[in-house]
Amino acid sequence: MRSKRRPVEIIRAAALPALALLVIGNFAGYAIAGPNGLLALGDYKTQLAQRQAQLKQIEAQRQALARKVALLDAKHVDPDMADELVRRDMGLARPDEVIIQTAP
């Protein structure tokens, strides 16, 4: 004949597996819907593509500035670039003059 278990004994016996299921469920929830979970992966890929596009733009700007700096090298200054900068910065260009920048 089976002995009847008291409700307190049943609760004690089920407490550890229930706690384990809660902990596992918590970790599974964060792995799927957390800030670094599977659902956030698509957003990370979109952000990566945007940042790579920004990086290309910034690198292009940096190369343009590097070319301009190379024209102002103290050893061999480009006369047109020096004239343009001096006239613009010193206010020697007349209002009716148009300064046309040429690519190096």
SEFIZA-3560 file (N, C-alpha, C; in Angstrom, 3 decimals):
REM SEFIZA-3560
<numar><xx>0.815</xx><yy>-1.156</yy><zz>0.000</zz><atom>N</atom></numar>
<numar><xx>0.000</xx><yy>0.000</yy><zz>0.000</zz><atom>CA</atom></numar>
<numar><xx>0.879</xx><yy>1.247</yy><zz>0.000</zz><atom>C</atom></numar>
<numar><xx>0.444</xx><yy>2.166</yy><zz>-0.782</zz><atom>N</atom></numar>
<numar><xx>1.197</xx><yy>3.416</yy><zz>-0.890</zz><atom>CA</atom></numar>
<numar><xx>0.946</xx><yy>4.323</yy><zz>0.293</zz><atom>C</atom></numar>
<numar><xx>2.042</xx><yy>4.944</yy><zz>0.706</zz><atom>N</atom></numar>
<numar><xx>1.867</xx><yy>5.905</yy><zz>1.790</zz><atom>CA</atom></numar>
<numar><xx>1.518</xx><yy>7.263</yy><zz>1.184</zz><atom>C</atom></numar>
<numar><xx>0.634</xx><yy>7.934</yy><zz>1.807</zz><atom>N</atom></numar>
<numar><xx>0.255</xx><yy>9.255</yy><zz>1.317</zz><atom>CA</atom></numar>
<numar><xx>1.299</xx><yy>10.255</yy><zz>1.760</zz><atom>C</atom></numar>
<numar><xx>1.695</xx><yy>11.076</yy><zz>0.802</zz><atom>N</atom></numar>
<numar><xx>2.660</xx><yy>12.116</yy><zz>1.136</zz><atom>CA</atom></numar>
<numar><xx>1.911</xx><yy>13.364</yy><zz>1.559</zz><atom>C</atom></numar>
<numar><xx>2.485</xx><yy>14.024</yy><zz>2.441</zz><atom>N</atom></numar>
<numar><xx>1.879</xx><yy>15.267</yy><zz>2.892</zz><atom>CA</atom></numar>
<numar><xx>2.186</xx><yy>16.366</yy><zz>1.880</zz><atom>C</atom></numar>
<numar><xx>1.363</xx><yy>17.382</yy><zz>1.805</zz><atom>N</atom></numar>
<numar><xx>1.578</xx><yy>18.462</yy><zz>0.829</zz><atom>CA</atom></numar>
<numar><xx>2.921</xx><yy>19.165</yy><zz>1.006</zz><atom>C</atom></numar>
<numar><xx>3.393</xx><yy>19.285</yy><zz>2.205</zz><atom>N</atom></numar>
<numar><xx>4.681</xx><yy>19.944</yy><zz>2.447</zz><atom>CA</atom></numar>
<numar><xx>5.808</xx><yy>19.139</yy><zz>1.822</zz><atom>C</atom></numar>
<numar><xx>5.745</xx><yy>17.840</yy><zz>1.902</zz><atom>N</atom></numar>
<numar><xx>6.777</xx><yy>16.988</yy><zz>1.302</zz><atom>CA</atom></numar>
<numar><xx>6.746</xx><yy>17.084</yy><zz>-0.221</zz><atom>C</atom></numar>
<numar><xx>5.560</xx><yy>17.187</yy><zz>-0.783</zz><atom>N</atom></numar>
<numar><xx>5.438</xx><yy>17.319</yy><zz>-2.245</zz><atom>CA</atom></numar>
<numar><xx>6.040</xx><yy>18.647</yy><zz>-2.701</zz><atom>C</atom></numar>
<numar><xx>5.762</xx><yy>19.692</yy><zz>-1.960</zz><atom>N</atom></numar>
<numar><xx>6.302</xx><yy>21.018</yy><zz>-2.313</zz><atom>CA</atom></numar>
<numar><xx>7.821</xx><yy>21.004</yy><zz>-2.199</zz><atom>C</atom></numar>
<numar><xx>8.356</xx><yy>20.396</yy><zz>-1.177</zz><atom>N</atom></numar>
<numar><xx>9.815</xx><yy>20.315</yy><zz>-1.010</zz><atom>CA</atom></numar>
<numar><xx>10.447</xx><yy>19.516</yy><zz>-2.145</zz><atom>C</atom></numar>
<numar><xx>9.803</xx><yy>18.457</yy><zz>-2.550</zz><atom>N</atom></numar>
<numar><xx>10.351</xx><yy>17.616</yy><zz>-3.617</zz><atom>CA</atom></numar>
<numar><xx>10.302</xx><yy>18.334</yy><zz>-4.967</zz><atom>C</atom></numar>
<numar><xx>9.318</xx><yy>19.196</yy><zz>-5.172</zz><atom>N</atom></numar>
<numar><xx>9.160</xx><yy>19.885</yy><zz>-6.451</zz><atom>CA</atom></numar>
<numar><xx>9.873</xx><yy>21.233</yy><zz>-6.501</zz><atom>C</atom></numar>
<numar><xx>10.345</xx><yy>21.715</yy><zz>-5.378</zz><atom>N</atom></numar>
<numar><xx>10.935</xx><yy>23.051</yy><zz>-5.325</zz><atom>CA</atom></numar>
<numar><xx>12.226</xx><yy>23.146</yy><zz>-6.138</zz><atom>C</atom></numar>
<numar><xx>13.113</xx><yy>22.192</yy><zz>-5.994</zz><atom>N</atom></numar>
<numar><xx>14.390</xx><yy>22.255</yy><zz>-6.701</zz><atom>CA</atom></numar>
<numar><xx>14.214</xx><yy>22.142</yy><zz>-8.220</zz><atom>C</atom></numar>
<numar><xx>13.449</xx><yy>21.193</yy><zz>-8.733</zz><atom>N</atom></numar>
<numar><xx>13.240</xx><yy>21.170</yy><zz>-10.185</zz><atom>CA</atom></numar>
<numar><xx>12.523</xx><yy>22.429</yy><zz>-10.705</zz><atom>C</atom></numar>
<numar><xx>11.592</xx><yy>22.959</yy><zz>-9.928</zz><atom>N</atom></numar>
<numar><xx>10.892</xx><yy>24.176</yy><zz>-10.347</zz><atom>CA</atom></numar>
<numar><xx>11.859</xx><yy>25.352</yy><zz>-10.403</zz><atom>C</atom></numar>
<numar><xx>12.731</xx><yy>25.466</yy><zz>-9.442</zz><atom>N</atom></numar>
<numar><xx>13.725</xx><yy>26.532</yy><zz>-9.423</zz><atom>CA</atom></numar>
<numar><xx>14.685</xx><yy>26.385</yy><zz>-10.606</zz><atom>C</atom></numar>
<numar><xx>15.080</xx><yy>25.161</yy><zz>-10.887</zz><atom>N</atom></numar>
<numar><xx>15.970</xx><yy>24.912</yy><zz>-12.032</zz><atom>CA</atom></numar>
<numar><xx>15.292</xx><yy>25.313</yy><zz>-13.341</zz><atom>C</atom></numar>
<numar><xx>14.003</xx><yy>24.986</yy><zz>-13.481</zz><atom>N</atom></numar>
<numar><xx>13.263</xx><yy>25.375</yy><zz>-14.686</zz><atom>CA</atom></numar>
<numar><xx>13.151</xx><yy>26.894</yy><zz>-14.809</zz><atom>C</atom></numar>
<numar><xx>12.963</xx><yy>27.588</yy><zz>-13.702</zz><atom>N</atom></numar>
<numar><xx>12.899</xx><yy>29.057</yy><zz>-13.727</zz><atom>CA</atom></numar>
<numar><xx>14.230</xx><yy>29.664</yy><zz>-14.161</zz><atom>C</atom></numar>
<numar><xx>15.316</xx><yy>29.147</yy><zz>-13.635</zz><atom>N</atom></numar>
<numar><xx>16.637</xx><yy>29.663</yy><zz>-14.002</zz><atom>CA</atom></numar>
<numar><xx>16.926</xx><yy>29.402</yy><zz>-15.485</zz><atom>C</atom></numar>
<numar><xx>16.647</xx><yy>28.201</yy><zz>-15.947</zz><atom>N</atom></numar>
<numar><xx>16.868</xx><yy>27.863</yy><zz>-17.357</zz><atom>CA</atom></numar>
<numar><xx>15.974</xx><yy>28.712</yy><zz>-18.254</zz><atom>C</atom></numar>
<numar><xx>14.725</xx><yy>28.905</yy><zz>-17.860</zz><atom>N</atom></numar>
<numar><xx>13.814</xx><yy>29.752</yy><zz>-18.631</zz><atom>CA</atom></numar>
<numar><xx>14.282</xx><yy>31.192</yy><zz>-18.688</zz><atom>C</atom></numar>
<numar><xx>14.826</xx><yy>31.681</yy><zz>-17.577</zz><atom>N</atom></numar>
<numar><xx>15.350</xx><yy>33.043</yy><zz>-17.545</zz><atom>CA</atom></numar>
<numar><xx>16.512</xx><yy>33.203</yy><zz>-18.535</zz><atom>C</atom></numar>
<numar><xx>17.444</xx><yy>32.276</yy><zz>-18.499</zz><atom>N</atom></numar>
<numar><xx>18.581</xx><yy>32.342</yy><zz>-19.429</zz><atom>CA</atom></numar>
<numar><xx>18.126</xx><yy>32.208</yy><zz>-20.881</zz><atom>C</atom></numar>
<numar><xx>17.178</xx><yy>31.323</yy><zz>-21.124</zz><atom>N</atom></numar>
<numar><xx>16.673</xx><yy>31.143</yy><zz>-22.492</zz><atom>CA</atom></numar>
<numar><xx>15.975</xx><yy>32.411</yy><zz>-22.981</zz><atom>C</atom></numar>
<numar><xx>15.227</xx><yy>33.057</yy><zz>-22.104</zz><atom>N</atom></numar>
<numar><xx>14.552</xx><yy>34.306</yy><zz>-22.469</zz><atom>CA</atom></numar>
<numar><xx>15.545</xx><yy>35.393</yy><zz>-22.851</zz><atom>C</atom></numar>
<numar><xx>16.597</xx><yy>35.546</yy><zz>-22.066</zz><atom>N</atom></numar>
<numar><xx>17.621</xx><yy>36.542</yy><zz>-22.392</zz><atom>CA</atom></numar>
<numar><xx>18.389</xx><yy>36.182</yy><zz>-23.659</zz><atom>C</atom></numar>
<numar><xx>18.595</xx><yy>34.899</yy><zz>-23.890</zz><atom>N</atom></numar>
<numar><xx>19.317</xx><yy>34.482</yy><zz>-25.097</zz><atom>CA</atom></numar>
<numar><xx>18.513</xx><yy>34.780</yy><zz>-26.353</zz><atom>C</atom></numar>
<numar><xx>17.208</xx><yy>34.795</yy><zz>-26.238</zz><atom>N</atom></numar>
<numar><xx>16.366</xx><yy>35.054</yy><zz>-27.409</zz><atom>CA</atom></numar>
<numar><xx>15.978</xx><yy>36.520</yy><zz>-27.502</zz><atom>C</atom></numar>
<numar><xx>15.455</xx><yy>37.091</yy><zz>-26.427</zz><atom>N</atom></numar>
<numar><xx>14.887</xx><yy>38.438</yy><zz>-26.492</zz><atom>CA</atom></numar>
<numar><xx>15.691</xx><yy>39.470</yy><zz>-25.716</zz><atom>C</atom></numar>
<numar><xx>16.828</xx><yy>39.125</yy><zz>-25.196</zz><atom>N</atom></numar>
<numar><xx>17.620</xx><yy>40.071</yy><zz>-24.425</zz><atom>CA</atom></numar>
<numar><xx>18.317</xx><yy>41.093</yy><zz>-25.317</zz><atom>C</atom></numar>
<numar><xx>19.033</xx><yy>42.039</yy><zz>-24.718</zz><atom>N</atom></numar>
<numar><xx>19.702</xx><yy>43.082</yy><zz>-25.496</zz><atom>CA</atom></numar>
<numar><xx>20.768</xx><yy>42.540</yy><zz>-26.449</zz><atom>C</atom></numar>
<numar><xx>21.337</xx><yy>41.389</yy><zz>-26.159</zz><atom>N</atom></numar>
<numar><xx>22.315</xx><yy>40.762</yy><zz>-27.048</zz><atom>CA</atom></numar>
<numar><xx>21.810</xx><yy>39.438</yy><zz>-27.595</zz><atom>C</atom></numar>
<numar><xx>20.493</xx><yy>39.256</yy><zz>-27.597</zz><atom>N</atom></numar>
<numar><xx>19.905</xx><yy>37.988</yy><zz>-28.008</zz><atom>CA</atom></numar>
<numar><xx>19.748</xx><yy>37.868</yy><zz>-29.512</zz><atom>C</atom></numar>
<numar><xx>19.085</xx><yy>36.798</yy><zz>-29.893</zz><atom>N</atom></numar>
<numar><xx>18.899</xx><yy>36.499</yy><zz>-31.314</zz><atom>CA</atom></numar>
<numar><xx>18.052</xx><yy>37.547</yy><zz>-32.014</zz><atom>C</atom></numar>
<numar><xx>17.083</xx><yy>38.114</yy><zz>-31.326</zz><atom>N</atom></numar>
<numar><xx>16.231</xx><yy>39.130</yy><zz>-31.954</zz><atom>CA</atom></numar>
<numar><xx>16.990</xx><yy>40.431</yy><zz>-32.215</zz><atom>C</atom></numar>
<numar><xx>18.047</xx><yy>40.704</yy><zz>-31.458</zz><atom>N</atom></numar>
<numar><xx>18.835</xx><yy>41.916</yy><zz>-31.648</zz><atom>CA</atom></numar>
<numar><xx>19.879</xx><yy>41.755</yy><zz>-32.749</zz><atom>C</atom></numar>
<numar><xx>20.080</xx><yy>40.552</yy><zz>-33.239</zz><atom>N</atom></numar>
<numar><xx>21.110</xx><yy>40.299</yy><zz>-34.245</zz><atom>CA</atom></numar>
<numar><xx>20.850</xx><yy>41.073</yy><zz>-35.531</zz><atom>C</atom></numar>
<numar><xx>19.598</xx><yy>41.133</yy><zz>-35.980</zz><atom>N</atom></numar>
<numar><xx>19.270</xx><yy>41.871</yy><zz>-37.196</zz><atom>CA</atom></numar>
<numar><xx>19.565</xx><yy>43.350</yy><zz>-37.053</zz><atom>C</atom></numar>
<numar><xx>19.284</xx><yy>43.903</yy><zz>-35.883</zz><atom>N</atom></numar>
<numar><xx>19.573</xx><yy>45.315</yy><zz>-35.636</zz><atom>CA</atom></numar>
<numar><xx>21.071</xx><yy>45.568</yy><zz>-35.644</zz><atom>C</atom></numar>
<numar><xx>21.838</xx><yy>44.646</yy><zz>-35.102</zz><atom>N</atom></numar>
<numar><xx>23.293</xx><yy>44.800</yy><zz>-35.109</zz><atom>CA</atom></numar>
<numar><xx>23.840</xx><yy>44.787</yy><zz>-36.533</zz><atom>C</atom></numar>
<numar><xx>23.281</xx><yy>43.945</yy><zz>-37.386</zz><atom>N</atom></numar>
<numar><xx>23.737</xx><yy>43.896</yy><zz>-38.779</zz><atom>CA</atom></numar>
<numar><xx>23.410</xx><yy>45.202</yy><zz>-39.499</zz><atom>C</atom></numar>
<numar><xx>22.242</xx><yy>45.775</yy><zz>-39.236</zz><atom>N</atom></numar>
<numar><xx>21.865</xx><yy>47.055</yy><zz>-39.835</zz><atom>CA</atom></numar>
<numar><xx>22.798</xx><yy>48.166</yy><zz>-39.362</zz><atom>C</atom></numar>
<numar><xx>23.075</xx><yy>48.196</yy><zz>-38.071</zz><atom>N</atom></numar>
<numar><xx>23.984</xx><yy>49.200</yy><zz>-37.523</zz><atom>CA</atom></numar>
<numar><xx>25.382</xx><yy>49.050</yy><zz>-38.113</zz><atom>C</atom></numar>
<numar><xx>25.831</xx><yy>47.825</yy><zz>-38.307</zz><atom>N</atom></numar>
<numar><xx>27.144</xx><yy>47.585</yy><zz>-38.880</zz><atom>CA</atom></numar>
<numar><xx>27.222</xx><yy>48.132</yy><zz>-40.296</zz><atom>C</atom></numar>
<numar><xx>26.192</xx><yy>47.901</yy><zz>-41.089</zz><atom>N</atom></numar>
<numar><xx>26.176</xx><yy>48.411</yy><zz>-42.466</zz><atom>CA</atom></numar>
<numar><xx>26.190</xx><yy>49.941</yy><zz>-42.478</zz><atom>C</atom></numar>
<numar><xx>25.444</xx><yy>50.566</yy><zz>-41.569</zz><atom>N</atom></numar>
<numar><xx>25.436</xx><yy>52.030</yy><zz>-41.492</zz><atom>CA</atom></numar>
<numar><xx>26.805</xx><yy>52.564</yy><zz>-41.083</zz><atom>C</atom></numar>
<numar><xx>27.420</xx><yy>51.936</yy><zz>-40.120</zz><atom>N</atom></numar>
<numar><xx>28.733</xx><yy>52.394</yy><zz>-39.648</zz><atom>CA</atom></numar>
<numar><xx>29.802</xx><yy>52.204</yy><zz>-40.719</zz><atom>C</atom></numar>
<numar><xx>29.699</xx><yy>51.137</yy><zz>-41.509</zz><atom>N</atom></numar>
<numar><xx>30.666</xx><yy>50.935</yy><zz>-42.583</zz><atom>CA</atom></numar>
<numar><xx>30.502</xx><yy>52.004</yy><zz>-43.658</zz><atom>C</atom></numar>
<numar><xx>29.272</xx><yy>52.412</yy><zz>-43.941</zz><atom>N</atom></numar>
<numar><xx>29.040</xx><yy>53.493</yy><zz>-44.904</zz><atom>CA</atom></numar>
<numar><xx>29.605</xx><yy>54.801</yy><zz>-44.366</zz><atom>C</atom></numar>
<numar><xx>29.408</xx><yy>55.082</yy><zz>-43.080</zz><atom>N</atom></numar>
<numar><xx>29.977</xx><yy>56.280</yy><zz>-42.467</zz><atom>CA</atom></numar>
<numar><xx>31.501</xx><yy>56.246</yy><zz>-42.522</zz><atom>C</atom></numar>
<numar><xx>32.073</xx><yy>55.081</yy><zz>-42.285</zz><atom>N</atom></numar>
<numar><xx>33.522</xx><yy>54.944</yy><zz>-42.322</zz><atom>CA</atom></numar>
<numar><xx>34.071</xx><yy>55.261</yy><zz>-43.706</zz><atom>C</atom></numar>
<numar><xx>33.392</xx><yy>54.802</yy><zz>-44.749</zz><atom>N</atom></numar>
<numar><xx>33.843</xx><yy>55.098</yy><zz>-46.108</zz><atom>CA</atom></numar>
<numar><xx>33.802</xx><yy>56.591</yy><zz>-46.384</zz><atom>C</atom></numar>
<numar><xx>32.755</xx><yy>57.269</yy><zz>-45.922</zz><atom>N</atom></numar>
<numar><xx>32.662</xx><yy>58.712</yy><zz>-46.116</zz><atom>CA</atom></numar>
<numar><xx>33.780</xx><yy>59.432</yy><zz>-45.374</zz><atom>C</atom></numar>
<numar><xx>34.027</xx><yy>59.039</yy><zz>-44.163</zz><atom>N</atom></numar>
<numar><xx>35.066</xx><yy>59.689</yy><zz>-43.357</zz><atom>CA</atom></numar>
<numar><xx>36.445</xx><yy>59.432</yy><zz>-43.961</zz><atom>C</atom></numar>
<numar><xx>36.676</xx><yy>58.225</yy><zz>-44.455</zz><atom>N</atom></numar>
<numar><xx>37.965</xx><yy>57.932</yy><zz>-45.087</zz><atom>CA</atom></numar>
<numar><xx>38.155</xx><yy>58.771</yy><zz>-46.352</zz><atom>C</atom></numar>
<numar><xx>37.089</xx><yy>58.989</yy><zz>-47.109</zz><atom>N</atom></numar>
<numar><xx>37.184</xx><yy>59.829</yy><zz>-48.304</zz><atom>CA</atom></numar>
<numar><xx>37.504</xx><yy>61.271</yy><zz>-47.916</zz><atom>C</atom></numar>
<numar><xx>36.871</xx><yy>61.760</yy><zz>-46.856</zz><atom>N</atom></numar>
<numar><xx>37.172</xx><yy>63.113</yy><zz>-46.370</zz><atom>CA</atom></numar>
<numar><xx>38.622</xx><yy>63.206</yy><zz>-45.901</zz><atom>C</atom></numar>
<numar><xx>39.070</xx><yy>62.174</yy><zz>-45.215</zz><atom>N</atom></numar>
<numar><xx>40.450</xx><yy>62.174</yy><zz>-44.727</zz><atom>CA</atom></numar>
<numar><xx>41.448</xx><yy>62.188</yy><zz>-45.869</zz><atom>C</atom></numar>
<numar><xx>41.169</xx><yy>61.425</yy><zz>-46.928</zz><atom>N</atom></numar>
<numar><xx>42.065</xx><yy>61.416</yy><zz>-48.082</zz><atom>CA</atom></numar>
<numar><xx>42.083</xx><yy>62.778</yy><zz>-48.767</zz><atom>C</atom></numar>
<numar><xx>40.927</xx><yy>63.443</yy><zz>-48.849</zz><atom>N</atom></numar>
<numar><xx>40.877</xx><yy>64.779</yy><zz>-49.453</zz><atom>CA</atom></numar>
<numar><xx>41.696</xx><yy>65.760</yy><zz>-48.626</zz><atom>C</atom></numar>
<numar><xx>41.591</xx><yy>65.670</yy><zz>-47.311</zz><atom>N</atom></numar>
<numar><xx>42.385</xx><yy>66.553</yy><zz>-46.449</zz><atom>CA</atom></numar>
<numar><xx>43.880</xx><yy>66.223</yy><zz>-46.556</zz><atom>C</atom></numar>
<numar><xx>44.207</xx><yy>64.960</yy><zz>-46.681</zz><atom>N</atom></numar>
<numar><xx>45.618</xx><yy>64.579</yy><zz>-46.820</zz><atom>CA</atom></numar>
<numar><xx>46.201</xx><yy>65.137</yy><zz>-48.118</zz><atom>C</atom></numar>
<numar><xx>45.411</xx><yy>65.119</yy><zz>-49.196</zz><atom>N</atom></numar>
<numar><xx>45.890</xx><yy>65.705</yy><zz>-50.462</zz><atom>CA</atom></numar>
<numar><xx>46.109</xx><yy>67.198</yy><zz>-50.315</zz><atom>C</atom></numar>
<numar><xx>45.188</xx><yy>67.865</yy><zz>-49.610</zz><atom>N</atom></numar>
<numar><xx>45.321</xx><yy>69.308</yy><zz>-49.415</zz><atom>CA</atom></numar>
<numar><xx>46.554</xx><yy>69.628</yy><zz>-48.562</zz><atom>C</atom></numar>
<numar><xx>46.790</xx><yy>68.834</yy><zz>-47.547</zz><atom>N</atom></numar>
<numar><xx>47.965</xx><yy>69.045</yy><zz>-46.688</zz><atom>CA</atom></numar>
<numar><xx>49.243</xx><yy>68.805</yy><zz>-47.482</zz><atom>C</atom></numar>
<numar><xx>49.232</xx><yy>67.806</yy><zz>-48.360</zz><atom>N</atom></numar>
<numar><xx>50.418</xx><yy>67.524</yy><zz>-49.168</zz><atom>CA</atom></numar>
<numar><xx>50.746</xx><yy>68.706</yy><zz>-50.086</zz><atom>C</atom></numar>
<numar><xx>49.723</xx><yy>69.423</yy><zz>-50.543</zz><atom>N</atom></numar>
<numar><xx>49.963</xx><yy>70.598</yy><zz>-51.384</zz><atom>CA</atom></numar>
<numar><xx>50.595</xx><yy>71.741</yy><zz>-50.594</zz><atom>C</atom></numar>
<numar><xx>50.447</xx><yy>71.718</yy><zz>-49.284</zz><atom>N</atom></numar>
<numar><xx>50.999</xx><yy>72.781</yy><zz>-48.442</zz><atom>CA</atom></numar>
<numar><xx>52.285</xx><yy>72.357</yy><zz>-47.736</zz><atom>C</atom></numar>
<numar><xx>52.898</xx><yy>71.298</yy><zz>-48.196</zz><atom>N</atom></numar>
<numar><xx>54.143</xx><yy>70.827</yy><zz>-47.597</zz><atom>CA</atom></numar>
<numar><xx>55.193</xx><yy>71.927</yy><zz>-47.701</zz><atom>C</atom></numar>
<numar><xx>55.937</xx><yy>72.151</yy><zz>-46.634</zz><atom>N</atom></numar>
<numar><xx>56.904</xx><yy>73.245</yy><zz>-46.583</zz><atom>CA</atom></numar>
<numar><xx>58.028</xx><yy>73.083</yy><zz>-47.610</zz><atom>C</atom></numar>
<numar><xx>58.333</xx><yy>71.858</yy><zz>-48.009</zz><atom>N</atom></numar>
<numar><xx>59.432</xx><yy>71.631</yy><zz>-48.945</zz><atom>CA</atom></numar>
<numar><xx>59.058</xx><yy>72.008</yy><zz>-50.371</zz><atom>C</atom></numar>
<numar><xx>57.809</xx><yy>71.805</yy><zz>-50.731</zz><atom>N</atom></numar>
<numar><xx>57.369</xx><yy>72.153</yy><zz>-52.086</zz><atom>CA</atom></numar>
<numar><xx>55.894</xx><yy>72.539</yy><zz>-52.062</zz><atom>C</atom></numar>
<numar><xx>55.650</xx><yy>73.816</yy><zz>-51.798</zz><atom>N</atom></numar>
<numar><xx>54.296</xx><yy>74.340</yy><zz>-51.705</zz><atom>CA</atom></numar>
<numar><xx>53.750</xx><yy>74.565</yy><zz>-53.113</zz><atom>C</atom></numar>
<numar><xx>52.509</xx><yy>74.168</yy><zz>-53.315</zz><atom>N</atom></numar>
<numar><xx>51.836</xx><yy>74.435</yy><zz>-54.581</zz><atom>CA</atom></numar>
<numar><xx>51.498</xx><yy>75.927</yy><zz>-54.622</zz><atom>C</atom></numar>
<numar><xx>52.014</xx><yy>76.674</yy><zz>-55.599</zz><atom>N</atom></numar>
<numar><xx>51.804</xx><yy>78.123</yy><zz>-55.616</zz><atom>CA</atom></numar>
<numar><xx>50.329</xx><yy>78.518</yy><zz>-55.717</zz><atom>C</atom></numar>
<numar><xx>49.555</xx><yy>77.783</yy><zz>-56.466</zz><atom>N</atom></numar>
<numar><xx>48.137</xx><yy>78.123</yy><zz>-56.590</zz><atom>CA</atom></numar>
<numar><xx>47.406</xx><yy>77.953</yy><zz>-55.262</zz><atom>C</atom></numar>
<numar><xx>47.722</xx><yy>76.869</yy><zz>-54.557</zz><atom>N</atom></numar>
<numar><xx>47.077</xx><yy>76.626</yy><zz>-53.265</zz><atom>CA</atom></numar>
<numar><xx>47.485</xx><yy>77.702</yy><zz>-52.262</zz><atom>C</atom></numar>
<numar><xx>48.770</xx><yy>78.061</yy><zz>-52.236</zz><atom>N</atom></numar>
<numar><xx>49.239</xx><yy>79.088</yy><zz>-51.310</zz><atom>CA</atom></numar>
<numar><xx>48.570</xx><yy>80.427</yy><zz>-51.628</zz><atom>C</atom></numar>
<numar><xx>48.482</xx><yy>80.776</yy><zz>-52.903</zz><atom>N</atom></numar>
<numar><xx>47.848</xx><yy>82.032</yy><zz>-53.295</zz><atom>CA</atom></numar>
<numar><xx>46.387</xx><yy>82.044</yy><zz>-52.873</zz><atom>C</atom></numar>
<numar><xx>45.701</xx><yy>80.946</yy><zz>-53.091</zz><atom>N</atom></numar>
<numar><xx>44.286</xx><yy>80.864</yy><zz>-52.724</zz><atom>CA</atom></numar>
<numar><xx>44.097</xx><yy>81.044</yy><zz>-51.228</zz><atom>C</atom></numar>
<numar><xx>44.908</xx><yy>80.349</yy><zz>-50.422</zz><atom>N</atom></numar>
<numar><xx>44.765</xx><yy>80.440</yy><zz>-48.976</zz><atom>CA</atom></numar>
<numar><xx>45.100</xx><yy>81.823</yy><zz>-48.452</zz><atom>C</atom></numar>
<numar><xx>46.167</xx><yy>82.423</yy><zz>-48.969</zz><atom>N</atom></numar>
<numar><xx>46.577</xx><yy>83.742</yy><zz>-48.498</zz><atom>CA</atom></numar>
<numar><xx>45.509</xx><yy>84.772</yy><zz>-48.844</zz><atom>C</atom></numar>
<numar><xx>45.018</xx><yy>84.728</yy><zz>-50.063</zz><atom>N</atom></numar>
<numar><xx>44.015</xx><yy>85.708</yy><zz>-50.479</zz><atom>CA</atom></numar>
<numar><xx>42.713</xx><yy>85.529</yy><zz>-49.695</zz><atom>C</atom></numar>
<numar><xx>42.324</xx><yy>84.291</yy><zz>-49.453</zz><atom>N</atom></numar>
<numar><xx>41.078</xx><yy>84.055</yy><zz>-48.720</zz><atom>CA</atom></numar>
<numar><xx>41.222</xx><yy>84.421</yy><zz>-47.250</zz><atom>C</atom></numar>
<numar><xx>42.300</xx><yy>83.970</yy><zz>-46.608</zz><atom>N</atom></numar>
<numar><xx>42.460</xx><yy>84.181</yy><zz>-45.169</zz><atom>CA</atom></numar>
<numar><xx>42.817</xx><yy>85.619</yy><zz>-44.821</zz><atom>C</atom></numar>
<numar><xx>43.528</xx><yy>86.304</yy><zz>-45.680</zz><atom>N</atom></numar>
<numar><xx>43.941</xx><yy>87.679</yy><zz>-45.403</zz><atom>CA</atom></numar>
<numar><xx>42.918</xx><yy>88.703</yy><zz>-45.899</zz><atom>C</atom></numar>
<numar><xx>41.897</xx><yy>88.225</yy><zz>-46.561</zz><atom>N</atom></numar>
<numar><xx>40.871</xx><yy>89.141</yy><zz>-47.043</zz><atom>CA</atom></numar>
<numar><xx>41.304</xx><yy>89.932</yy><zz>-48.262</zz><atom>C</atom></numar>
<numar><xx>42.224</xx><yy>89.386</yy><zz>-49.043</zz><atom>N</atom></numar>
<numar><xx>42.727</xx><yy>90.096</yy><zz>-50.215</zz><atom>CA</atom></numar>
<numar><xx>41.942</xx><yy>89.772</yy><zz>-51.482</zz><atom>C</atom></numar>
<numar><xx>41.024</xx><yy>88.837</yy><zz>-51.410</zz><atom>N</atom></numar>
<numar><xx>40.207</xx><yy>88.522</yy><zz>-52.577</zz><atom>CA</atom></numar>
<numar><xx>39.067</xx><yy>89.530</yy><zz>-52.649</zz><atom>C</atom></numar>
<numar><xx>38.811</xx><yy>90.013</yy><zz>-53.833</zz><atom>N</atom></numar>
<numar><xx>37.729</xx><yy>90.985</yy><zz>-54.006</zz><atom>CA</atom></numar>
<numar><xx>36.404</xx><yy>90.228</yy><zz>-54.038</zz><atom>C</atom></numar>
<numar><xx>35.316</xx><yy>90.903</yy><zz>-53.692</zz><atom>N</atom></numar>
<numar><xx>34.014</xx><yy>90.231</yy><zz>-53.670</zz><atom>CA</atom></numar>
<numar><xx>33.582</xx><yy>89.713</yy><zz>-55.037</zz><atom>C</atom></numar>
<numar><xx>34.040</xx><yy>90.349</yy><zz>-56.114</zz><atom>N</atom></numar>
<numar><xx>33.614</xx><yy>89.906</yy><zz>-57.433</zz><atom>CA</atom></numar>
<numar><xx>34.504</xx><yy>88.801</yy><zz>-58.001</zz><atom>C</atom></numar>
<numar><xx>35.533</xx><yy>88.405</yy><zz>-57.273</zz><atom>N</atom></numar>
<numar><xx>36.410</xx><yy>87.330</yy><zz>-57.738</zz><atom>CA</atom></numar>
<numar><xx>35.825</xx><yy>85.972</yy><zz>-57.357</zz><atom>C</atom></numar>
<numar><xx>36.057</xx><yy>85.028</yy><zz>-58.219</zz><atom>N</atom></numar>
<numar><xx>35.627</xx><yy>83.664</yy><zz>-57.961</zz><atom>CA</atom></numar>
<numar><xx>36.880</xx><yy>82.806</yy><zz>-57.892</zz><atom>C</atom></numar>
<numar><xx>37.034</xx><yy>82.104</yy><zz>-56.778</zz><atom>N</atom></numar>
<numar><xx>38.175</xx><yy>81.214</yy><zz>-56.631</zz><atom>CA</atom></numar>
<numar><xx>37.729</xx><yy>79.822</yy><zz>-57.024</zz><atom>C</atom></numar>
<numar><xx>38.365</xx><yy>79.262</yy><zz>-58.032</zz><atom>N</atom></numar>
<numar><xx>38.016</xx><yy>77.944</yy><zz>-58.523</zz><atom>CA</atom></numar>
<numar><xx>39.068</xx><yy>76.964</yy><zz>-58.050</zz><atom>C</atom></numar>
<numar><xx>38.626</xx><yy>75.971</yy><zz>-57.284</zz><atom>N</atom></numar>
<numar><xx>39.550</xx><yy>74.969</yy><zz>-56.788</zz><atom>CA</atom></numar>
<numar><xx>39.672</xx><yy>73.867</yy><zz>-57.823</zz><atom>C</atom></numar>
<numar><xx>40.893</xx><yy>73.466</yy><zz>-58.077</zz><atom>N</atom></numar>
<numar><xx>41.137</xx><yy>72.369</yy><zz>-59.006</zz><atom>CA</atom></numar>
<numar><xx>41.615</xx><yy>71.166</yy><zz>-58.221</zz><atom>C</atom></numar>
<numar><xx>41.296</xx><yy>70.014</yy><zz>-58.710</zz><atom>N</atom></numar>
<numar><xx>41.731</xx><yy>68.789</yy><zz>-58.044</zz><atom>CA</atom></numar>
<numar><xx>43.208</xx><yy>68.569</yy><zz>-58.341</zz><atom>C</atom></numar>
<numar><xx>43.961</xx><yy>68.086</yy><zz>-57.376</zz><atom>N</atom></numar>
<numar><xx>45.398</xx><yy>67.875</yy><zz>-57.586</zz><atom>CA</atom></numar>
<numar><xx>45.662</xx><yy>66.726</yy><zz>-58.524</zz><atom>C</atom></numar>
//
